[in-house]
């Protein structure tokens, strides 16, 4: 007689410790305030409520992405392309195969540095726990 097939395995970890959900009801304006406050500090609503109740959002709390995460990713990609081109220009200059001057290369490098500092300043303004 064939053995019965084992039940399908559950996905995910069997070591989850947070297994007791708590339901909280908010009025629409209260919920908006909670969501806004959670967004300000970069936490999910559950992490924000856990932080308010326990003083800590927990070790693996999901952080919400920065509001401009897609734009920052696009800007970082553009800067990477510029950096690559700058590297190629510098190599050509060092080999003597390019009419580009060192002054021009340094001017472009200064612009790249300013752009990177602007991005870092934008990211650093977001308060985190």
Biotite code that builds the C-alpha atoms (Angstrom):
import biotite.structure as struc

atoms = struc.array([
    struc.Atom([0.000, 0.000, 0.000], chain_id="A", res_id=1, res_name="UNK", atom_name="CA", element="C"),
    struc.Atom([1.485, 3.391, -0.992], chain_id="A", res_id=2, res_name="UNK", atom_name="CA", element="C"),
    struc.Atom([2.302, 5.847, 1.746], chain_id="A", res_id=3, res_name="UNK", atom_name="CA", element="C"),
    struc.Atom([0.153, 8.971, 1.870], chain_id="A", res_id=4, res_name="UNK", atom_name="CA", element="C"),
    struc.Atom([1.820, 12.021, 0.429], chain_id="A", res_id=5, res_name="UNK", atom_name="CA", element="C"),
    struc.Atom([3.065, 14.440, 3.030], chain_id="A", res_id=6, res_name="UNK", atom_name="CA", element="C"),
    struc.Atom([1.105, 17.627, 3.535], chain_id="A", res_id=7, res_name="UNK", atom_name="CA", element="C"),
    struc.Atom([2.448, 20.609, 1.643], chain_id="A", res_id=8, res_name="UNK", atom_name="CA", element="C"),
    struc.Atom([5.140, 22.480, 3.506], chain_id="A", res_id=9, res_name="UNK", atom_name="CA", element="C"),
    struc.Atom([4.314, 25.963, 4.732], chain_id="A", res_id=10, res_name="UNK", atom_name="CA", element="C"),
    struc.Atom([6.483, 28.671, 3.359], chain_id="A", res_id=11, res_name="UNK", atom_name="CA", element="C"),
    struc.Atom([8.338, 30.974, 5.691], chain_id="A", res_id=12, res_name="UNK", atom_name="CA", element="C"),
    struc.Atom([9.957, 30.464, 8.997], chain_id="A", res_id=13, res_name="UNK", atom_name="CA", element="C"),
    struc.Atom([8.628, 28.222, 11.731], chain_id="A", res_id=14, res_name="UNK", atom_name="CA", element="C"),
    struc.Atom([10.543, 30.296, 14.262], chain_id="A", res_id=15, res_name="UNK", atom_name="CA", element="C"),
    struc.Atom([8.247, 33.303, 14.282], chain_id="A", res_id=16, res_name="UNK", atom_name="CA", element="C"),
    struc.Atom([7.788, 34.629, 17.762], chain_id="A", res_id=17, res_name="UNK", atom_name="CA", element="C"),
    struc.Atom([5.192, 37.284, 17.055], chain_id="A", res_id=18, res_name="UNK", atom_name="CA", element="C"),
    struc.Atom([2.113, 35.141, 16.745], chain_id="A", res_id=19, res_name="UNK", atom_name="CA", element="C"),
    struc.Atom([-0.478, 37.076, 18.766], chain_id="A", res_id=20, res_name="UNK", atom_name="CA", element="C"),
    struc.Atom([-1.930, 39.905, 16.655], chain_id="A", res_id=21, res_name="UNK", atom_name="CA", element="C"),
    struc.Atom([-3.626, 42.840, 18.363], chain_id="A", res_id=22, res_name="UNK", atom_name="CA", element="C"),
    struc.Atom([-6.419, 44.650, 16.604], chain_id="A", res_id=23, res_name="UNK", atom_name="CA", element="C"),
    struc.Atom([-6.822, 48.384, 17.154], chain_id="A", res_id=24, res_name="UNK", atom_name="CA", element="C"),
    struc.Atom([-9.583, 50.458, 15.628], chain_id="A", res_id=25, res_name="UNK", atom_name="CA", element="C"),
    struc.Atom([-9.026, 54.090, 14.671], chain_id="A", res_id=26, res_name="UNK", atom_name="CA", element="C"),
    struc.Atom([-11.273, 56.807, 13.340], chain_id="A", res_id=27, res_name="UNK", atom_name="CA", element="C"),
    struc.Atom([-10.232, 57.852, 9.824], chain_id="A", res_id=28, res_name="UNK", atom_name="CA", element="C"),
    struc.Atom([-8.561, 61.046, 11.057], chain_id="A", res_id=29, res_name="UNK", atom_name="CA", element="C"),
    struc.Atom([-6.756, 59.130, 13.829], chain_id="A", res_id=30, res_name="UNK", atom_name="CA", element="C"),
    struc.Atom([-5.533, 56.546, 11.324], chain_id="A", res_id=31, res_name="UNK", atom_name="CA", element="C"),
    struc.Atom([-4.241, 59.340, 9.094], chain_id="A", res_id=32, res_name="UNK", atom_name="CA", element="C"),
    struc.Atom([-2.272, 60.791, 12.007], chain_id="A", res_id=33, res_name="UNK", atom_name="CA", element="C"),
    struc.Atom([-0.791, 57.388, 12.898], chain_id="A", res_id=34, res_name="UNK", atom_name="CA", element="C"),
    struc.Atom([0.188, 56.736, 9.260], chain_id="A", res_id=35, res_name="UNK", atom_name="CA", element="C"),
    struc.Atom([1.727, 60.201, 8.932], chain_id="A", res_id=36, res_name="UNK", atom_name="CA", element="C"),
    struc.Atom([3.727, 59.827, 12.152], chain_id="A", res_id=37, res_name="UNK", atom_name="CA", element="C"),
    struc.Atom([4.892, 56.359, 11.120], chain_id="A", res_id=38, res_name="UNK", atom_name="CA", element="C"),
    struc.Atom([5.976, 57.737, 7.744], chain_id="A", res_id=39, res_name="UNK", atom_name="CA", element="C"),
    struc.Atom([7.891, 60.593, 9.361], chain_id="A", res_id=40, res_name="UNK", atom_name="CA", element="C"),
    struc.Atom([10.108, 58.231, 11.313], chain_id="A", res_id=41, res_name="UNK", atom_name="CA", element="C"),
    struc.Atom([10.240, 55.635, 8.536], chain_id="A", res_id=42, res_name="UNK", atom_name="CA", element="C"),
    struc.Atom([8.361, 52.753, 10.116], chain_id="A", res_id=43, res_name="UNK", atom_name="CA", element="C"),
    struc.Atom([5.407, 50.661, 9.093], chain_id="A", res_id=44, res_name="UNK", atom_name="CA", element="C"),
    struc.Atom([2.201, 51.339, 11.029], chain_id="A", res_id=45, res_name="UNK", atom_name="CA", element="C"),
    struc.Atom([2.691, 48.097, 13.005], chain_id="A", res_id=46, res_name="UNK", atom_name="CA", element="C"),
    struc.Atom([6.278, 49.039, 13.847], chain_id="A", res_id=47, res_name="UNK", atom_name="CA", element="C"),
    struc.Atom([5.183, 52.519, 14.870], chain_id="A", res_id=48, res_name="UNK", atom_name="CA", element="C"),
    struc.Atom([2.443, 51.182, 17.171], chain_id="A", res_id=49, res_name="UNK", atom_name="CA", element="C"),
    struc.Atom([4.860, 48.604, 18.631], chain_id="A", res_id=50, res_name="UNK", atom_name="CA", element="C"),
    struc.Atom([7.401, 51.393, 19.216], chain_id="A", res_id=51, res_name="UNK", atom_name="CA", element="C"),
    struc.Atom([4.770, 53.576, 20.932], chain_id="A", res_id=52, res_name="UNK", atom_name="CA", element="C"),
    struc.Atom([3.567, 50.729, 23.148], chain_id="A", res_id=53, res_name="UNK", atom_name="CA", element="C"),
    struc.Atom([6.861, 49.010, 23.960], chain_id="A", res_id=54, res_name="UNK", atom_name="CA", element="C"),
    struc.Atom([9.516, 51.652, 23.346], chain_id="A", res_id=55, res_name="UNK", atom_name="CA", element="C"),
    struc.Atom([11.097, 49.711, 20.484], chain_id="A", res_id=56, res_name="UNK", atom_name="CA", element="C"),
    struc.Atom([9.865, 48.778, 17.001], chain_id="A", res_id=57, res_name="UNK", atom_name="CA", element="C"),
    struc.Atom([11.520, 45.369, 17.281], chain_id="A", res_id=58, res_name="UNK", atom_name="CA", element="C"),
    struc.Atom([14.654, 43.880, 15.748], chain_id="A", res_id=59, res_name="UNK", atom_name="CA", element="C"),
    struc.Atom([13.285, 43.079, 12.285], chain_id="A", res_id=60, res_name="UNK", atom_name="CA", element="C"),
    struc.Atom([10.698, 45.794, 11.809], chain_id="A", res_id=61, res_name="UNK", atom_name="CA", element="C"),
    struc.Atom([10.129, 46.672, 8.180], chain_id="A", res_id=62, res_name="UNK", atom_name="CA", element="C"),
    struc.Atom([11.194, 50.217, 7.512], chain_id="A", res_id=63, res_name="UNK", atom_name="CA", element="C"),
    struc.Atom([9.261, 52.129, 4.907], chain_id="A", res_id=64, res_name="UNK", atom_name="CA", element="C"),
    struc.Atom([11.312, 53.398, 1.977], chain_id="A", res_id=65, res_name="UNK", atom_name="CA", element="C"),
    struc.Atom([12.233, 57.046, 1.849], chain_id="A", res_id=66, res_name="UNK", atom_name="CA", element="C"),
    struc.Atom([9.519, 59.109, 0.138], chain_id="A", res_id=67, res_name="UNK", atom_name="CA", element="C"),
    struc.Atom([11.855, 59.870, -2.750], chain_id="A", res_id=68, res_name="UNK", atom_name="CA", element="C"),
    struc.Atom([13.484, 56.445, -2.937], chain_id="A", res_id=69, res_name="UNK", atom_name="CA", element="C"),
    struc.Atom([12.787, 55.972, -6.658], chain_id="A", res_id=70, res_name="UNK", atom_name="CA", element="C"),
    struc.Atom([14.030, 59.453, -7.506], chain_id="A", res_id=71, res_name="UNK", atom_name="CA", element="C"),
    struc.Atom([17.132, 58.969, -5.388], chain_id="A", res_id=72, res_name="UNK", atom_name="CA", element="C"),
    struc.Atom([17.807, 55.642, -7.105], chain_id="A", res_id=73, res_name="UNK", atom_name="CA", element="C"),
    struc.Atom([17.466, 57.307, -10.501], chain_id="A", res_id=74, res_name="UNK", atom_name="CA", element="C"),
    struc.Atom([19.785, 60.142, -9.478], chain_id="A", res_id=75, res_name="UNK", atom_name="CA", element="C"),
    struc.Atom([22.344, 57.711, -8.083], chain_id="A", res_id=76, res_name="UNK", atom_name="CA", element="C"),
    struc.Atom([22.274, 55.738, -11.331], chain_id="A", res_id=77, res_name="UNK", atom_name="CA", element="C"),
    struc.Atom([22.801, 58.918, -13.330], chain_id="A", res_id=78, res_name="UNK", atom_name="CA", element="C"),
    struc.Atom([25.722, 59.873, -11.098], chain_id="A", res_id=79, res_name="UNK", atom_name="CA", element="C"),
    struc.Atom([27.222, 56.413, -11.577], chain_id="A", res_id=80, res_name="UNK", atom_name="CA", element="C"),
    struc.Atom([27.089, 56.902, -15.359], chain_id="A", res_id=81, res_name="UNK", atom_name="CA", element="C"),
    struc.Atom([28.713, 60.328, -15.036], chain_id="A", res_id=82, res_name="UNK", atom_name="CA", element="C"),
    struc.Atom([31.395, 58.836, -12.781], chain_id="A", res_id=83, res_name="UNK", atom_name="CA", element="C"),
    struc.Atom([32.063, 56.136, -15.346], chain_id="A", res_id=84, res_name="UNK", atom_name="CA", element="C"),
    struc.Atom([32.428, 58.730, -18.106], chain_id="A", res_id=85, res_name="UNK", atom_name="CA", element="C"),
    struc.Atom([34.671, 60.829, -15.879], chain_id="A", res_id=86, res_name="UNK", atom_name="CA", element="C"),
    struc.Atom([36.843, 57.784, -15.230], chain_id="A", res_id=87, res_name="UNK", atom_name="CA", element="C"),
    struc.Atom([37.143, 57.159, -18.969], chain_id="A", res_id=88, res_name="UNK", atom_name="CA", element="C"),
    struc.Atom([38.089, 60.806, -19.581], chain_id="A", res_id=89, res_name="UNK", atom_name="CA", element="C"),
    struc.Atom([40.697, 60.644, -16.846], chain_id="A", res_id=90, res_name="UNK", atom_name="CA", element="C"),
    struc.Atom([42.217, 57.483, -18.309], chain_id="A", res_id=91, res_name="UNK", atom_name="CA", element="C"),
    struc.Atom([42.328, 59.073, -21.759], chain_id="A", res_id=92, res_name="UNK", atom_name="CA", element="C"),
    struc.Atom([43.922, 62.212, -20.296], chain_id="A", res_id=93, res_name="UNK", atom_name="CA", element="C"),
    struc.Atom([46.541, 60.196, -18.421], chain_id="A", res_id=94, res_name="UNK", atom_name="CA", element="C"),
    struc.Atom([47.418, 58.240, -21.569], chain_id="A", res_id=95, res_name="UNK", atom_name="CA", element="C"),
    struc.Atom([47.756, 61.466, -23.578], chain_id="A", res_id=96, res_name="UNK", atom_name="CA", element="C"),
    struc.Atom([45.037, 60.454, -26.052], chain_id="A", res_id=97, res_name="UNK", atom_name="CA", element="C"),
    struc.Atom([42.553, 63.208, -25.169], chain_id="A", res_id=98, res_name="UNK", atom_name="CA", element="C"),
    struc.Atom([42.513, 67.001, -25.630], chain_id="A", res_id=99, res_name="UNK", atom_name="CA", element="C"),
    struc.Atom([40.675, 67.323, -22.267], chain_id="A", res_id=100, res_name="UNK", atom_name="CA", element="C"),
    struc.Atom([42.548, 69.373, -19.697], chain_id="A", res_id=101, res_name="UNK", atom_name="CA", element="C"),
    struc.Atom([43.012, 68.496, -16.048], chain_id="A", res_id=102, res_name="UNK", atom_name="CA", element="C"),
    struc.Atom([41.165, 71.692, -15.145], chain_id="A", res_id=103, res_name="UNK", atom_name="CA", element="C"),
    struc.Atom([38.083, 70.512, -17.076], chain_id="A", res_id=104, res_name="UNK", atom_name="CA", element="C"),
    struc.Atom([38.194, 67.111, -15.405], chain_id="A", res_id=105, res_name="UNK", atom_name="CA", element="C"),
    struc.Atom([38.430, 68.695, -11.960], chain_id="A", res_id=106, res_name="UNK", atom_name="CA", element="C"),
    struc.Atom([35.520, 71.014, -12.765], chain_id="A", res_id=107, res_name="UNK", atom_name="CA", element="C"),
    struc.Atom([33.320, 68.027, -13.679], chain_id="A", res_id=108, res_name="UNK", atom_name="CA", element="C"),
    struc.Atom([34.487, 66.148, -10.608], chain_id="A", res_id=109, res_name="UNK", atom_name="CA", element="C"),
    struc.Atom([33.499, 69.119, -8.417], chain_id="A", res_id=110, res_name="UNK", atom_name="CA", element="C"),
    struc.Atom([30.008, 69.078, -9.965], chain_id="A", res_id=111, res_name="UNK", atom_name="CA", element="C"),
    struc.Atom([29.678, 65.366, -9.248], chain_id="A", res_id=112, res_name="UNK", atom_name="CA", element="C"),
    struc.Atom([30.752, 65.893, -5.647], chain_id="A", res_id=113, res_name="UNK", atom_name="CA", element="C"),
    struc.Atom([28.192, 68.677, -5.201], chain_id="A", res_id=114, res_name="UNK", atom_name="CA", element="C"),
    struc.Atom([25.439, 66.439, -6.591], chain_id="A", res_id=115, res_name="UNK", atom_name="CA", element="C"),
    struc.Atom([26.418, 63.571, -4.283], chain_id="A", res_id=116, res_name="UNK", atom_name="CA", element="C"),
    struc.Atom([26.423, 65.902, -1.272], chain_id="A", res_id=117, res_name="UNK", atom_name="CA", element="C"),
    struc.Atom([22.964, 67.183, -2.255], chain_id="A", res_id=118, res_name="UNK", atom_name="CA", element="C"),
    struc.Atom([21.639, 63.609, -2.412], chain_id="A", res_id=119, res_name="UNK", atom_name="CA", element="C"),
    struc.Atom([23.210, 62.713, 0.919], chain_id="A", res_id=120, res_name="UNK", atom_name="CA", element="C"),
    struc.Atom([21.780, 65.858, 2.473], chain_id="A", res_id=121, res_name="UNK", atom_name="CA", element="C"),
    struc.Atom([18.309, 64.962, 1.193], chain_id="A", res_id=122, res_name="UNK", atom_name="CA", element="C"),
    struc.Atom([18.531, 61.446, 2.596], chain_id="A", res_id=123, res_name="UNK", atom_name="CA", element="C"),
    struc.Atom([19.952, 62.585, 5.942], chain_id="A", res_id=124, res_name="UNK", atom_name="CA", element="C"),
    struc.Atom([17.044, 64.971, 6.572], chain_id="A", res_id=125, res_name="UNK", atom_name="CA", element="C"),
    struc.Atom([14.722, 62.033, 7.177], chain_id="A", res_id=126, res_name="UNK", atom_name="CA", element="C"),
    struc.Atom([14.686, 61.327, 10.874], chain_id="A", res_id=127, res_name="UNK", atom_name="CA", element="C"),
    struc.Atom([15.190, 57.713, 11.850], chain_id="A", res_id=128, res_name="UNK", atom_name="CA", element="C"),
    struc.Atom([14.923, 55.957, 15.180], chain_id="A", res_id=129, res_name="UNK", atom_name="CA", element="C"),
])
